[in-house]
Amino acid sequence: GDSVTQMEGPVTLSEEAFLTINCTYTATGYPSLFWYVQYPGEGLQLLLKATKADDKGSNKGFEATYRKETTSFHLEKGSVQVSDSAVYFCALTTGRGSQGNLIFGKGTKLSVKP
Amino acid sequence: GAVVSQHPSRVICKSGTSVKIECRSLDFQATTMFWYRQFPKKSLMLMATSNEGSKATYEQGVEKDKFLINHASLTLSTLTVTSAHPEDSSFYICSIHSGLAGAYEQYFGPGTRLTVT
């Protein structure tokens, strides 16, 4: 079945360090790929998305490129801030029409130290 | 994006009692809502898909008689955990979906922490 695998956390970085969180997927068809972020005490928020191969999603300095050849959607940011501390979830959906249920990875907790 | 609220944010109940969790779409008419369960250090697991005006579709392994879902309006879905047991303790999260073709974004509520003693 469809699945998402992302790197285990927690990840601890110093402010202004480079961030990469790996995500690979298994899916039939042509999935859309997402990164969601969950800040402490809050619900999940969509961070960025890509709906077809070679698309690059970007938001708030974060980027991820849909790589069909490696079935990957790695999240990157050039210079992290303390405010980026959160749990990051990679997800996919192959849904069509109104049924867009998401399949999530296990989440990666990021802690950024000043 | 759409704003989604959940109530209560945290609830403690005794074994054998039932608990109702509300999910509201505050600024959007949601034809489809999803209910997820999140275990500690694990991923979100889809429990069921709720469509306004019709019966919910449950994922394999989720007991529909234990987790009752009602999507009575375009802005409200409820999840009732019946005869709760300690193993039902978890973080329950709802999300809404626009239902528009090609629009796959979901907007999530802040979650409800259920503790069954």
Chai-1 contact restraints between the chains, C-beta under 6 A:
chainA,res_idxA,chainB,res_idxB,connection_type,confidence,min_distance_angstrom,max_distance_angstrom,comment,restraint_id
A,S32,B,Y104,contact,1.0,0.0,6.0,A-B,restraint_1
A,E42,B,P110,contact,1.0,0.0,6.0,A-B,restraint_2
A,G43,B,F108,contact,1.0,0.0,6.0,A-B,restraint_3
A,G43,B,G109,contact,1.0,0.0,6.0,A-B,restraint_4
A,G43,B,P110,contact,1.0,0.0,6.0,A-B,restraint_5
A,G43,B,G111,contact,1.0,0.0,6.0,A-B,restraint_6
A,L44,B,F108,contact,1.0,0.0,6.0,A-B,restraint_7
A,L46,B,E105,contact,1.0,0.0,6.0,A-B,restraint_8
A,T93,B,Y104,contact,1.0,0.0,6.0,A-B,restraint_9
A,G97,B,A101,contact,1.0,0.0,6.0,A-B,restraint_10
A,S98,B,T32,contact,1.0,0.0,6.0,A-B,restraint_11
A,S98,B,G99,contact,1.0,0.0,6.0,A-B,restraint_12
A,G100,B,H97,contact,1.0,0.0,6.0,A-B,restraint_13
A,G100,B,Y104,contact,1.0,0.0,6.0,A-B,restraint_14
A,N101,B,F34,contact,1.0,0.0,6.0,A-B,restraint_15
A,N101,B,L46,contact,1.0,0.0,6.0,A-B,restraint_16
A,F104,B,S43,contact,1.0,0.0,6.0,A-B,restraint_17
A,F104,B,L44,contact,1.0,0.0,6.0,A-B,restraint_18
A,K106,B,K42,contact,1.0,0.0,6.0,A-B,restraint_19
A,K106,B,S43,contact,1.0,0.0,6.0,A-B,restraint_20
